[in-house]
Amino acid sequence: MSLDKDLLSIQEMRNALVRAHEAQKIYETFTQQQVDSIVKRVADAAFRAAERLAEMAVEETRMGVVLHKKIKNEVSSRDVYESIKDEKTIGIIHRDHISKVTEIAYPFGVVAAIIPTTNPTSTAIFKTLIALKSGNGIVVSPHPRAMNCTIEALKICNEAAIEAGAPEGLIGWISNPSLEATTELMKHKLTNVILATGGVGLVRAAYSSGKPAYGVGPGNVPVYLEKTANIAKAVKDIIESKTFDNGTICATEQAIVVDRYIKEMTIRELKNNRVYFIEGKEKAKMEKVISPITGQLNPNIVGKSALEIAKMAGIQVPADTRVIMAEEDRLEKSAPFAIEKLSPILALYTAENKENAKEICIGLLNLGGRGHSMSIHTNDHQLAEEFANQMPVSRIMVNTLSSIGAVGATTGLKPSFTLGCGSYGGNITSDNISAQHLINVKRLAFVTKEVTIPQASSRPESSGAIEEDKVHEVVSNVLENLPIDKKSIDKNEVLFLVQKVVSQFQSER
């Protein structure tokens, strides 16, 4: 009798979670030195396998460029390791001798990691490294169309970790992933935190799982080519970025917004960089290939070269074409060139001035990229800061390749393959996710100042007010002994005045 594939996938996931949970309980007793030794061994092993894993990823997914995926794997192993190697993530991580507060880190437990098909090996390496650095175990759900290369990356990491002294089972995965198993992985009682990289539906599922989750939104990155920019360098950077791994990084530029003053020079430079412009019937053909269903990207073009996509559309382009581009002025999902394309396709928008450029950039971001990233090429530092203050994004790259600049390869940003979109994008953080996001911190606080607590009255409650009968008795005795004519005194008026005085006295105590 054959068992249902989904049931097998779910059972495999549960077994992996149990093993990771048990291994993590052992691992959380390790010292910072032991953890750091394991993390270094894993990073080194992954770095050595960068090219082989890149070849496997391209062969399996039919997306991207081997040399570029190799760079991604190197960044996710070596650069990520260099960025976290000196961080304290185990035990006491900080002492403030002035405030007398000691901070002590403790891990979440087991990380559920969802891996995308666009960056299957680099994301797996990255998430494994930051999970181990922070004292956690990890169970990975690969994308079904990239499971072999993802699992191979995890096996390399796992073998290196065990050789360095990590308990077996600390790194786990689902070898036959399914939607059902991934959904249960996120909701399972042994899962403590989720790292979700994928489509909008996946991220929403992670946030609705009832578990702490780091999800990321889509990127529909505009790049503003401002009139003071070095046009030749800016265009070269944009095209290098757009063609890097055939546009599969979510921080890659999707539309150029150019000042009208420099539009002609920009178009000339774009053509010099082997950009093929389309219009009319060719544009209409390409639009149908980009988005056969209004507002939805055709997954078959993701990570493909410009030549392959042109062939799909039935368009003849020069053999050396790197990027396909069309001018656009619409800011709506019904305009295929306006959405995120994850391929070497660009839109060109013309801005009358910087205020118009802001409107266009915000319009593009509102189509699906809010909170993610944008790019600016300018020599006006003040203008760059002005855009940074006003754009609804979490990172703004200036005068560099947006794709790899956002992940920290050409900028001082934290090297990361999970880029938070903050409240603009419905995420809990706007950071480049790293090991620090996978630890909790408890605080030991000693007394720094003494306070005096006011004491409540110890007298019985009944003594807090003078009984009315007592007031009558006292007033009557006083009046009887006064050496004056009693008829001239109104006893009720005296009672009223005495009670008023007593009441006021009591309220001021």
N, C-alpha and C positions, 0 to 999 in steps of 0.2 A: 504494500500500500504506500503510495507516494504522499508525502506531507505537503500541505499548502506552502508555497514560497513565502507568503507574507508571514505566516505563523513561524516558519523557520527563522525569518529575519528578526521577528520580535523576540523569539527565544534567545537568539544569538546576542541581541542587544541587552537583554536582561542578564545573561551570563556575564557579559563584558562589564556591566555596571556593578555586579556583585564582586567580581574580581578587583575592579578598580577601587571600589569602596574599601575592601579589606586591605588592599595594598597601600592605599592612601593613609589608613590609620597607622600603618608602620612608618610610612614615609614622613608623616608629620612629626615624628620623633627625631628626625635627622637634624643635624646642625647646619648652620649656614654654609660652613665649609664643605660638608658632604653634598649638600644640594648644588652648590656652585660647581663642584667637580663633575657631577652628573650632567648638568646643563652644558658645560663646556664640551664634554665628550659627545653629547648629542649634536651640538652645533657643528663641531668639527666633522662628524660623520656625514651630516646632511650637506655640508659645504663640498666635501669630496665627491658626493654623488650628484651635484647640481646639474651637470650636463646630461648624465644618463637619465635622470628624472625628467629633464626638459624634453628629451627625445621621446620618452614614454608618453608624456602628457600630450604632445602634438600628435603623435601617432594615434592615440586613443580618442582624443576629443576632436581632432581635425580642426583645431583652433590655434591661432597664434604662430609665433616664430621661435624655433628652437633656441637660437642665440639669445633672444630676449627673455625667454622663460628661464634660461640658465642664469641670467642676471637676476631675475626675480628670486630664484632659489638661493643665490648667493646673498642677496640682501636679506632675505627672510632667515638665513642661518647666521652668517658672519656679522652683518650690520646690526641685526636685532640683538645678537649675543653681546656685541660691544656696547650697545646702549643700555643693557640691563645687568651686565656682569658685576658692577660695583654696588648695585642697589641692595639695601638690607631688606629682606622679606621674611626672615625667620627669627622668631623670638623678639628680644628687645631691639627695636629699630631706631629709637630716639630717646634721649634724656634731656629735659629742659630743667636745668638746675635752678633757674630763677623762679619759674612757676611751680617747680617741684612736681612735674608731670612726666611719667615714663610711659612711652608708647610701646605696646607689645603686639606684634603681628600674629594673626592666625589665619589659616587658609579657609576657603569656602568648603572644600571637600572634593567633589568630583565635578569636573567641567564637561558639559555636553557641547561638542563642537560640530557645527554644520559647515561643510566645505562646498564652495561653488565650483562649477565646471570650468569657469574662466581662468581661475588661478588654483588648480587643484593640488599641486605639490607644494608650492610656496606657502599657501595659506595653512596647509596641514603642518608644515614644519614650524611656522610662526606660532600657531596656537599651541603646539606641543611645548615649545620652548618657554613661552610665558606661563603656561600652566605648571610646568615642572619648577620653574624658578620661584613661583609663589607657593610651593608646597602642596599643590593639588594633583589629583589624578585626572585622567582625561579619557573620554570615550567619544570616538569620532564617527559621524555619519557622512560618508563620502557622497558625492553626486553620482547617481547611477551611470551617467555617461562618462565618468572619470574615476571609477572605483579602483581600477587596477593600478593606475599610477599613484593615486592617493594612498592606497594601502601599502604600496612599495615604499613610499616615503615614510609612512608610519613604522613599517618593519625595520627600516634603517635606524630610525630614532629609538625604537624599542630595544633593539639589540645593543645599541651603544649605551643606553641607559642601564640595562641589566649588567653589562660588562663593567660599568662604573659603580655598581653596587645598589641600584634601584631594585625594589621588590618587583617580582613578576606580576603582571596584570595591571601595573600602574598606567600603562598606555594601552587602550583598547579600541576596537573598531567593529563596525558592522560590515562583514565581507560581502553580503548580499543586501544592500540597502533597499528600503521600501519607504513609501510615504507613511504607512502605518507605524513602522518601527521608529522612524524619525520623530513622528508626533508623540509616541509614547516615551521615547527617550527624553524629550523635553519636559514631560509631565511626571516622570517616574519619581518615586519618593527618594531614591538614592541619588538623583541628580540635584546638585546644589546651586549651580549657576550655568547660564547658557551663553555661548558665543555664537551668534547666528550671522552668517554672511551669505546672502542670497537675495532672492526676489522679495517684493513687498509682502506677498502672501506668507512667505516663510517667517519674515521678521514679525509680522502681526501674530502669527501662531506662537512665536517665542514669547512675545509680550503677554499673550493671553494664557500662557501655560501655568501661571501661578508661581513661577520661579523668578529669582533675579535674572535679568537678561541684558546682554549688550547686543543690540541689533544695529544695523546700519541701513540707511535709506539709499535710494538710487541717486546717481549723479548725472545731472544734465548741465555740464560745466560750460559756462560762457567764458570766452577770453576777450578782453577789451584791448584793442590795439590803439593806444592813445597817440595823439599827434606828435608828442615829443619822443616817441619810442625810436630805438634803432631798428628801422624796418627790416633790413636784411637779416639781422640776428634774430629778431622776433619771429619772423616768418619761418626761418630755419628751425628754431626751437619748436614752434607749433607743429610743423610737419614731422619733425623727428619724434615728437611726443605722440602725435596722432597715429603714426605708423608703428610705434613701439608695441610689439606683440599684437599687432593688428587691432589696436584700440580696445583691448579687453580690460584695462584697468578703469575702474569706475570714476576716477578723477581725471580722465582724459578729456581734453577739449572737445566740445560738441558743436560749437558755433563761434565764429569770429565776429565780433562787433567792432567795426573799424570807423574811425573818424573820417568824415567825407573829404577832409583836406588831404588825407594821405591814401585815399582809396585806390587811385590809379597806380601809384607806386607799389602798394600792397599787392594788387592783382598781378602786376608784372613780376614781383618777387615770388608769388605763389606759383606762377607758371614756370619760373626758373627752377622751382623745387619740384617740378613734375606733377603739378596739380592739374587735373583735367576738369574744365568747367563745362557744365551741361545746362541747357535751357530748353524751353518748348517741349517737343515730343520726347526728347531724351530725358528731360526732367520728370515728365509724367510717367514714363516707364520705370524710372528709378524709384519714384514715390511708391509705386505699387509693390516693388520688391522690398523696400524698407518697411512698409507698414501695410500689409494686405488687409488688415482689419484696423479701422480707424483708432488711433491712439495706442496701438499695440505693435511692438517691435517684432519683426520676423526673426525668430531664433536662428534661422538657417544662414543669416549673414554675419552673425556674431563671430568675431575673430577671423574672418576670412579676408583675403587680400583684395585690393581694389580691382585687380584683374578678374578674380573669381566673381565678384559681385557684379561687375559690368557684364560679364558673360550671362549671369542669371537674368539680367535685365534686357539682354539682347542689344547691348550698346557696344559699338566698336571704339576702343580706346587705344592709344599708343602703348606699345609693349612695356615701356618703362614707367607707366602711370603709377604714382604712389598713393594719391588721394583723389577722390571724386568730390567735386564741390558745385553747389548751386547757390545763386543769390536768392534770398528769401526776405519777406517783410511781414509774414503772418506770425502771430504768437498764439498758436492754438494747437491742440492735439491732432486736429484734422490736417495739420501741415507736417508731413513725415520728416522733413528736414529739420523741424524744430524740436523733435524729441531726442532722447538719448539713443545713440545708434550703435555703440560698442563695436565699431568697425571703422575703416579708413574713409569715412564720409563726413563732410563738413558743410555747414550752412554759412553764408556770408550775409551779415546785416550791416546796413549803413546808418551811422549815427550822425545827426546834425551837429550835436555838441555833447558835452559830458552829461548834461541832464537827460538828454535823449538816450544816451548810452546806458545810463542807470535804469531807465524805464525798460529798455530792451533786455538788459541782463536780468532784471527782476522778473520780467515776463517769461523768460526762458526757464529760470529757476522755478517759477510757479507751475511749470508744466511737469515737474517731477524731480527737481534737484534741490529743493529748499533744504538748507542746513548743511549741504555737502561742501562744495568747493567752487571757487572761481579763480581766474588767472588774469593778470594785468601786465601789459608791457608798456612801460613809461619811464621817463627820466624825471618825472615830477613826483618827488617823495610825498609832498603834501596831498597831491591828488590820490596817491595810493592809499594813504591813511583815511582820506575822506570816503573812498569806496569801501574800505575795510569797516568803517563805522556804520555804513548805511546798507550794505548788502546782507541779505539773510542767509549767510553761509558761516561755516565754522573754520575755514582756512582759505587764505588768499595768497596765492603764489605770485611773486613779482619777478619778471624778467627771467623765467626759467621754464622748463618743461613741466606742465601741470601734472601729467600722469605720474612721473616718478618723483617729482618735487613734493607732492602731497604725501607720499609714503616715506619721505625722509631721505631719499637718495641724493638729491641735489640741494636740499635745504637743511636747516637746523631742526626741523620737526622730528618728533619721535618716530623712528623706523617702525612701521606697522602695516599690517594688511587688513586691519579692521578699523575703519575711519568713522568715528561717531559724528552724528549730524545735529546733536543738541536739540533744544526745544523747537527750533525751526523745523526740524525733520521728525519730530516725535520721538527722539532718542533721549536716554537718561544722561548722556554725556556728549560733549562736543570734542573730546580728546581723540588723539590717535591712541587706540587701546594698546595697553602693554601690561607687564607683570603687576604693576601697582594697582591695577583695576581688579585683580583677582585675589587680593588679600583684604581681610578685615583688620581693624585696629582696636584693641582694648586699651584703656588708659588707667594707670595707677596714679592717683592724685593724693598728695599729702597736704596737710593744713598749711595755709600761708597767712591767714589772718584770723583773729578771734573776734567774735561778736557777742554782744550782750542781748539776751532775749528778754523783753519785758515780761514781768510776772503778773499773772491774773490775780485779782483779790482773793484772799483765802477766807473771807467772811461768808457766812451762809447767805444763800440767795435772798432769804426772807428779810435779812438785815439791810438789804440794799435800798429798801424803801420804808419810810415811816408810815405806819398804819394810820388810816384816817381817824379811827377811834382814839388813838393816842394823841393826835393833834387836837381833837375836841377836848380831851381831858386837860391837856396842858393849858389851852387857851382859857377854859373855864376857871381853872385855879388862879391864873394870873389876874383875870378880871375881878374875881372875888376879893382879892387882896389889894386892889388899887385904891388909894385914898382919894377917890374922886367920885362924882355923881355917876353911878352906873347907867342911869337912864340916858345920858348923853352919848353913850357908846353903842354902836351897832355891832352886836356879836358876830353876825353872819359876815359882815364886811371884814372884821378882824380875821375870822377863819379863812376867808378867801385870800387875804394878803399873806398870811402865814404859809398856807399851802403853796402859794405861788413862789414864795422865797425858797421853801424847802425843795420844791421841784427843780428850780433853777440850780440850786446848790448841788443836787444829786447829778444833774446832767453834765456838770463841769468837773466832776470828780475823775 
